[in-house]
């Protein structure tokens, strides 16, 4: 999971995007990403990868818009949003 976190952060840094990383004692983590006027939230735990697009008037929830169990599928979806 650590290697995957580094891959995600490398992808974000490759595109010079602003982000905030939030790590939790459970080893889960959340990454807020800003690209232009859009905000994305990644929610990663040991079982799944969540991806949400935050609107201007967010109905804040802990349930991601999209959930993946395969890291490569998640990475491809993230890359398509931030490139």
C-alpha positions, 0 to 999 in steps of 0.5 A: 500500500505504501508503494501505491501511495508513492505512485499516486503522489508521483502522478499528482506531482508530475502534473504539478497539482496542489494536494493535501494528504491525510493519514489515519491510524488504520493505515487508510489515507485520503488525498484532496487534489485541486486542478484548476477550479475542480477538487477531487478526493481520493479515499484509500484503505486496504480493501478499496480505492475511492474517487470523488469529484467535489462540487461547489456545494458538496453534500459531504459524505464518506462514500466515494462517487466511484470505488475500485478494488483493482489499483490499476483501474483506479490509477487509470481513472485518476490519471484521466481526471487529472491530465 
